[in-house]
Amino acid sequence: MGREQSYREVFEKAPDAILIMRGDQFIDCNPAAARMLGFQSRSEMLGHVSQDGSRSGPTRHPADFSPARQPDGRLSYEKATENLAIAFERGTHTFEWTHVDAEGMHFEVEVQLTVVERGEKPLIHVVWRDISERKRLEAELRRSQRLEAIGRLAGGIAHDFNNLLVVVAGHAELLSEDIRAGRSPDGHHTEEIGKAVDRAAGLTQQLLSFSRGLPTQTVVTDLGVTLESLADLLQRLIGEHIELKLHRASGPNTVSADPTQLEQIVVNLAANARDAMEGGGKASISVGRQTLTEDSVSPRHTAGPYVLLKVEDSGEGMSHSQIERAFEPFYTTKSIGKGTGLGLATVHAIAEQSGGWVSIESSLGHGTKIQVWLPFVDEPPVDRSPTTPTSSEVGGSETILLVEDDAAIRELFEEVLKANGYRVHAAKDGQAGLDLARDSGSRIDLLVTDVIMPRLSGPELASRLSGSWPEIKVLFISGYSGENDVSRIEETKQATLLAKPLSPSALLVKVRDILDRV
């Protein structure tokens, strides 16, 4: 049996679909290819090719057996042409593709293109392997992993929020006892309640950062100054059983990032180090500058000056498999209820968002060193010194339509706004707010509204009110908004988005700021 005859027998009997292309058109295929696409015969699939090679039907392009678009949204014809070009350049090319059979059913294949002859119309050997079952199993595995992650997340969140509720409830009770006994309220209690609320807000921020991209306020910030400002908090967080050393290198250590996210990086890494040393130990956190050359930086990163945040601990360390999964959202080595698995994942996400990266060096029994590399910015940091507004700076006499479906929040905000001189119309949802505005007939200077509400959403309400009051200004307040909601808010004229939770003073400052805009 000759070589050509041997190949032809393999070609005919192969379980994978094999096709031959001349240029960008199919000219031959094996029976497996015809069966895979649901055709009765080879000639039917190829467009009625006779034994002498003449064609009585239309020629076939790879996109002819494909949906109009591939799963990534790109046109099949354009993407097929691009894959053929890659095969011509490299000699061979393997990729995944979605095809459509004769009955319109979609199925997944792994495609291997091999250029056999070059020239004006090159000859290409094509192999399709059906991977539909593999894709189905991968989807089931991902669903299983999501359920596992949700289970770990639920335990960790319940644990963390219960701790915060204990702090809030405890100090609120002590504060109430002082008031009932006629004693002057202890400012320490209100301070601790505020801190617990801030920590709860930070935890919620971590969760939302993985459900959708949260808007950031990027400014030039000195990471060394950030570290120093967190010194007292870090010492309390680490605990007295751990020796903590902080070091800030001289000179500017400025980066372009969200200041709150930078604080989150430092706190998360400190908490991670603490948890690795339950029996005590040593931890160090340092900030300094370092320049990476082309020889010292990995191919995935860029040479140049960086600000390096380094956190080291003498704890139990991590295995190689743990390091590989360390940045996965919801992955944690702690027992159920002892962590959310968002600490390192959050650090990794923030660093990449800021143009940097994170590296881990660790081994079991020898501690852990985590390094966060952020591009150095040779600019002065932005002054973020807080200012305390006076009542005259935040008060006013304008008319505000307040729309909030949570009764407790609505009553709180209404009381705060009225106490500072504003005329307030309050409504429990978007439709009620629309009816109230129309019935009152008075001018509405500012709409303060939640985003997601029953009957009528905040953006829909703002859109309808703008018909009667074209110059109305809008303040959206939301604890969570989907991408569609955010895009609709951005399209709303004179609108601002303020995230929950927020303090009464923050509300007053933002309201006055919006009303004073020209």
Rosetta blueprint (number, residue, H / E / L):
1 M L
2 G L
3 R H
4 E H
5 Q H
6 S H
7 Y H
8 R H
9 E H
10 V H
11 F H
12 E H
13 K H
14 A L
15 P L
16 D L
17 A E
18 I E
19 L E
20 I E
21 M E
22 R E
23 G L
24 D L
25 Q E
26 F E
27 I E
28 D E
29 C E
30 N L
31 P H
32 A H
33 A H
34 A H
35 R H
36 M H
37 L L
38 G L
39 F L
40 Q L
41 S L
42 R H
43 S H
44 E H
45 M H
46 L H
47 G L
48 H L
49 V E
50 S L
51 Q L
52 D L
53 G L
54 S L
55 R E
56 S L
57 G L
58 P L
59 T L
60 R E
61 H L
62 P H
63 A H
64 D H
65 F H
66 S L
67 P L
68 A L
69 R E
70 Q L
71 P L
72 D L
73 G L
74 R L
75 L E
76 S H
77 Y H
78 E H
79 K H
80 A H
81 T H
82 E H
83 N H
84 L H
85 A H
86 I H
87 A H
88 F H
89 E H
90 R H
91 G L
92 T E
93 H E
94 T E
95 F E
96 E E
97 W E
98 T E
99 H E
100 V E
101 D L
102 A L
103 E L
104 G L
105 M L
106 H E
107 F E
108 E E
109 V E
110 E E
111 V E
112 Q E
113 L E
114 T E
115 V E
116 V E
117 E E
118 R L
119 G L
120 E L
121 K L
122 P L
123 L E
124 I E
125 H E
126 V E
127 V E
128 W E
129 R E
130 D E
131 I L
132 S H
133 E H
134 R H
135 K H
136 R H
137 L H
138 E H
139 A H
140 E H
141 L H
142 R H
143 R H
144 S H
145 Q H
146 R H
147 L H
148 E H
149 A H
150 I H
151 G H
152 R H
153 L H
154 A H
155 G H
156 G H
157 I H
158 A H
159 H H
160 D H
161 F H
162 N H
163 N H
164 L H
165 L H
166 V H
167 V H
168 V H
169 A H
170 G H
171 H H
172 A H
173 E H
174 L H
175 L H
176 S H
177 E H
178 D H
179 I H
180 R H
181 A L
182 G L
183 R L
184 S L
185 P L
186 D L
187 G H
188 H H
189 H H
190 T H
191 E H
192 E H
193 I H
194 G H
195 K H
196 A H
197 V H
198 D H
199 R H
200 A H
201 A H
202 G H
203 L H
204 T H
205 Q H
206 Q H
207 L H
208 L H
209 S H
210 F H
211 S H
212 R L
213 G L
214 L L
215 P L
216 T L
217 Q L
218 T L
219 V E
220 V E
221 T E
222 D E
223 L H
224 G H
225 V H
226 T H
227 L H
228 E H
229 S H
230 L L
231 A H
232 D H
233 L H
234 L H
235 Q H
236 R H
237 L H
238 I H
239 G L
240 E L
241 H L
242 I E
243 E E
244 L E
245 K E
246 L E
247 H E
248 R E
249 A L
250 S L
251 G L
252 P L
253 N L
254 T E
255 V E
256 S E
257 A E
258 D L
259 P H
260 T H
261 Q H
262 L H
263 E H
264 Q H
265 I H
266 V H
267 V H
268 N H
269 L H
270 A H
271 A H
272 N H
273 A H
274 R H
275 D H
276 A L
277 M L
278 E L
279 G L
280 G L
281 G E
282 K E
283 A E
284 S E
285 I E
286 S E
287 V E
288 G E
289 R E
290 Q E
291 T E
292 L E
293 T L
294 E L
295 D L
296 S L
297 V L
298 S L
299 P L
300 R L
301 H L
302 T L
303 A L
304 G E
305 P E
306 Y E
307 V E
308 L E
309 L E
310 K E
311 V E
312 E E
313 D E
314 S L
315 G L
316 E L
317 G L
318 M L
319 S L
320 H H
321 S H
322 Q H
323 I H
324 E H
325 R H
326 A L
327 F L
328 E L
329 P L
330 F L
331 Y L
332 T L
333 T L
334 K L
335 S L
336 I L
337 G L
338 K L
339 G L
340 T L
341 G L
342 L L
343 G H
344 L H
345 A H
346 T H
347 V H
348 H H
349 A H
350 I H
351 A H
352 E H
353 Q H
354 S L
355 G L
356 G L
357 W E
358 V E
359 S E
360 I E
361 E E
362 S E
363 S L
364 L L
365 G L
366 H L
367 G L
368 T E
369 K E
370 I E
371 Q E
372 V E
373 W E
374 L E
375 P E
376 F L
377 V L
378 D L
379 E L
380 P L
381 P L
382 V L
383 D L
384 R L
385 S L
386 P L
387 T L
388 T L
389 P L
390 T L
391 S H
392 S H
393 E H
394 V H
395 G L
396 G L
397 S L
398 E L
399 T E
400 I E
401 L E
402 L E
403 V E
404 E L
405 D L
406 D L
407 A H
408 A H
409 I H
410 R H
411 E H
412 L H
413 F H
414 E H
415 E H
416 V H
417 L H
418 K H
419 A H
420 N L
421 G L
422 Y L
423 R E
424 V E
425 H E
426 A E
427 A E
428 K L
429 D L
430 G H
431 Q H
432 A H
433 G H
434 L H
435 D H
436 L H
437 A H
438 R H
439 D H
440 S H
441 G L
442 S L
443 R L
444 I L
445 D L
446 L E
447 L E
448 V E
449 T E
450 D E
451 V L
452 I L
453 M L
454 P L
455 R L
456 L L
457 S L
458 G H
459 P H
460 E H
461 L H
462 A H
463 S H
464 R H
465 L H
466 S H
467 G H
468 S H
469 W L
470 P L
471 E L
472 I L
473 K E
474 V E
475 L E
476 F E
477 I E
478 S E
479 G L
480 Y L
481 S L
482 G L
483 E H
484 N H
485 D H
486 V H
487 S H
488 R H
489 I H
490 E H
491 E H
492 T L
493 K L
494 Q L
495 A E
496 T E
497 L E
498 L E
499 A E
500 K L
501 P L
502 L L
503 S L
504 P H
505 S H
506 A H
507 L H
508 L H
509 V H
510 K H
511 V H
512 R H
513 D H
514 I H
515 L H
516 D H
517 R L
518 V L
